[in-house]
Amino acid sequence: MRTVRLVISFALLVVQLAGCGSNDAGDPDAGSTTADSGDPAQCAPPEGPYGTSEGRTLRPFTLNRCDGTPFEFYGAAEGYCDATFTVLTIAAGWCQPCHMEAALIQSNIAEAYADRGVRVVQVLIQDPGPAPPTPAYCQQWVENYGITFPELTDPNQLTQIYFPDNALPATLIVDSNGVIVHHEVGVSNELETITAALDRLLGE
């Protein structure tokens, strides 16, 4: 009788162990070492070599929003983890085509491509000199064009690195690995060249 009980107990133990293994194998997330989009490791700034042309990696940077709070381009809280591509536009208050594009970016890019994982970040300079836009100027820009995406003020540092001599308006598209996949300077009619680039990249 004791032998029978031992056999039954052993059989139950085998079934329990088999059940644990079966549940782990059937759950695609069980035991997975792949980090999800919320894993801070996935949001770490990419390593270089950094550069300014297509195919090179965008150098990490931090600039202030209109209210003075810092915005880290590769920060998890800023949406880097969840973005398939980031459209980084650079505008200047004295640049009339920049105003024309700013009036369209919210609807034609930020809203039109939101469900495809595209985020938009705009960098604003006020004058050709080194001083960044004042908070009031930046906030007025945001209100004028109904902008809901991050608006950053630049003391002409980032602008001069990527678009020397204030060749504006200008746009970079950066992929989820931090690689520059599109770089353009000059006005884009109804933002057509930017949206065409996004359509091509999202279709690949």
Disulfide bonds with the S-S distance in Angstrom:
Cys43-Cys81 1.47
Cys66-Cys138 1.89
Cys95-Cys98 2.44
